[in-house]
């Protein structure tokens, strides 16, 4: 299992914060319940994370109502790297 750097965590937090209009997010925040992201917001979030980190992410995982910001860290860290 891969881990993500502190810089990567900061990038993810910034992206999620902008998408959710929250000043600060926590690794324990639920993407849907706590941050209020709907399905379109989540899809846009996935696209932005894929571009920022050059990975391919399983979009279905992001529809899990129990997904936390910390879970997003793990999915990005373990996403399939795009070969270029």
C-alpha positions as CSV (number, residue, x, y, z in Angstrom):
1,X,0.0,0.0,0.0
2,X,1.4,3.4,-1.0
3,X,1.3,6.5,1.1
4,X,1.0,10.1,0.0
5,X,3.3,12.9,0.9
6,X,2.4,15.8,3.1
7,X,2.5,18.0,0.0
8,X,0.1,15.6,-1.7
9,X,-2.2,15.8,1.3
10,X,-2.1,19.6,1.2
11,X,-3.0,19.5,-2.5
12,X,-5.9,17.1,-1.9
13,X,-7.2,19.2,1.0
14,X,-7.0,22.4,-1.1
15,X,-8.9,20.8,-4.0
16,X,-11.6,19.4,-1.7
17,X,-11.8,22.6,0.2
18,X,-12.4,24.6,-3.0
19,X,-14.9,22.1,-4.2
20,X,-16.9,22.1,-0.9
21,X,-16.5,25.8,-0.2
22,X,-15.2,24.9,3.3
23,X,-12.2,26.8,4.7
24,X,-10.7,23.7,6.2
25,X,-11.2,20.0,5.8
26,X,-10.2,17.1,8.0
27,X,-9.2,13.6,7.1
28,X,-12.2,12.4,9.0
29,X,-14.7,14.5,7.1
30,X,-17.2,12.5,5.0
31,X,-17.2,13.7,1.4
32,X,-21.0,13.7,1.1
33,X,-22.4,14.1,4.6
34,X,-19.9,16.6,6.1
35,X,-18.7,18.4,3.0
36,X,-22.0,18.3,1.1
37,X,-20.5,17.2,-2.3
38,X,-23.2,15.8,-4.7
39,X,-22.5,13.3,-7.5
40,X,-21.5,16.0,-10.0
41,X,-19.2,17.6,-7.5
42,X,-17.6,14.2,-6.8
43,X,-17.1,13.5,-10.5
44,X,-15.4,16.9,-11.0
45,X,-13.3,16.2,-7.9
46,X,-12.2,12.9,-9.4
47,X,-11.2,14.5,-12.7
48,X,-9.3,17.2,-10.9
49,X,-7.4,14.7,-8.7
50,X,-6.6,12.6,-11.8
51,X,-5.1,15.6,-13.6
52,X,-3.2,16.9,-10.5
53,X,-1.7,13.5,-9.6
54,X,-1.5,11.9,-13.0
55,X,-3.4,8.8,-12.0
56,X,-6.6,7.0,-13.0
57,X,-9.1,6.5,-10.1
58,X,-12.0,4.2,-9.8
59,X,-15.0,6.6,-10.0
60,X,-17.4,4.2,-8.4
61,X,-15.5,4.2,-5.1
62,X,-16.2,7.9,-4.8
63,X,-19.9,7.3,-4.7
64,X,-19.6,5.5,-1.3
65,X,-21.5,7.6,1.2
66,X,-18.9,6.5,3.8
67,X,-15.9,7.9,1.9
68,X,-13.8,10.3,4.0
69,X,-11.1,12.7,3.0
70,X,-8.6,10.3,4.5
71,X,-10.0,7.6,2.1
72,X,-9.3,10.0,-0.8
73,X,-5.7,10.2,0.3
74,X,-5.4,6.4,0.0
75,X,-7.2,6.2,-3.3
76,X,-4.9,8.8,-4.8
77,X,-1.8,7.2,-3.4
78,X,-2.8,3.8,-4.8
79,X,-4.3,5.1,-8.1
80,X,-3.0,3.6,-11.3
81,X,-0.3,5.8,-12.7
82,X,-0.8,7.1,-16.2
83,X,2.0,5.9,-18.4
84,X,3.2,8.7,-20.7
